[in-house]
Amino acid sequence: MYQKTALDNGLRIITETLPQTRSICLNFFIGAGGRYENLTESGLSHFIEHLCFKGTKQYATTKEISETIESVGGLINGATDREMTIYWTKVAQPHFGVSMELIVDILRNSRFDERDVEKERNVIIEEINTALDSPHERVAMLIDEVMWPNQPVGMDVAGTKETVGSINRQHIIDYFDTQYVPSNTVISIAGNIEHEQAVSMLNNALHDWTDGTPKPWIKADDRQDKPRFSIEKRGTEQSHICLSVRGYSSTHRDRYILDMINVILGKGMSSRLFMNIREKLSVAYDVHSYATHFIDSGALTVYAGVDPKRTAIAIDALLKELATFKNEPVPAAELTKAKELSKGRLLIRMEDTSNISMWLGGQDLLKNYILTVDDVISIIDGITADDIQRIAQDIFVPEKLNASIVGPVDNHKQIEDMLNI
């Protein structure tokens, strides 16, 4: 059971007390990410997340920041996504005060020194280069660009070398001052601490944090009336393939039905993709699917890495797997197995304080409400084969199909002609 308190400045604090644990995980969720950036400033949120670990008024260097946590056996890190930026620590219960004070200092007093900006710019460009050099990562970036062309939701969170190269210190300060405000922040804590104690400590540290008016996220343009396709030709040993259809937002009433299709299709070693594409056809080693849910959009994506000579065979097989959901009801035994897999994996995740904290804070920031684990389990239990077939018939349609390939592919026209479900 979680508890929630809002401070006078709009800051939301959520806790789940777990007295049986010996640690506490503290997360700060900020409404900052790729979807809050114009195309010309893509990567700005991610740049700031890096810089927040470079030095504050109290902790002069990255080393001092990391040593403060590691000297008590704790963990600290940050992450930037399209819809939020997260700063988190996990420490043994007696050291919660140290971790809280450190993250508060990072978010209130980071220096954004000009020398650090220039040094970290180079680091981020190398991070971008690493992703571009990986065909597995590049094909996932490319499918997003195909799905959402020329808009923030389709851009990589790290930005491009050009946009990162153009960001200056004033851009950073202006964006930070706009987005990093109490009403745009949720603090989520899971572990061995009482709600009242956590609220008291955070209120003492953050009651004077002045609120502001953050800019909103930029809406997705989901308009599409024909298949889209992009190839990036490279001399790799495999063709890396992504097929994607438009899905549902994180608040859509059918999102969990789509998630169930994803489980049946490509989650685990007993999924249809694993059994049919890998085990029966033997055309791929890595083949899987994943569902993406944004505030106002979403997707279901299939990935496979295959011998370039068997690219067309693999695409045909993947499309047939999607079409099966439209044409044939999922057998009862298969649906039961998928439900139990979904529920079991969820319950196992919720044994970790980090995952509990993420579950609570992420929902509250993006949705302004929280579904409990029991709520979601009840939704999963209620999904029927008819529900799955209804959703499949809605999303698996040729005009909403998107494809990206990275590899030594020459038969563009043949593949483009295949993009039909």
ABEGO torsion letter per residue (X at the ends): XBBBBBBAAGBBBBBBBBAABABBBBBBBBBBEAAABBAAABGAAAAAAAAAAAEBAABABAAAAAAAAAAAGBBBBBBBBAABBBBBBBBBAAAAAAAAAAAAAAAAABAGBAAAAAAAAAAAAAAAAAAAABAAAAAAAAAAAAABBGBAAABBAAEBAAAAAABBAAAAAAAAAAABBAAABBBBBBEBBBAAAAAAAAAAAAAABBBBBBBBBBBBBABBABBBBBBBBBBBABBBBBBBBBBBBAABAAAAAAAAAAAAAABEAABAAAAAAAAAAGABABBBBBBBBBAABBBBBBBBBBBAAAAAAAAAAAAAAAAAAAABBBBAAAAAAAAAAAAAAAAAAAABAAAAAAAAAAAAAAAGBBBBAAAAAAAAAABBAAAAAAAAAAABBAAABBBBBBEBBABAAAAAAABBX
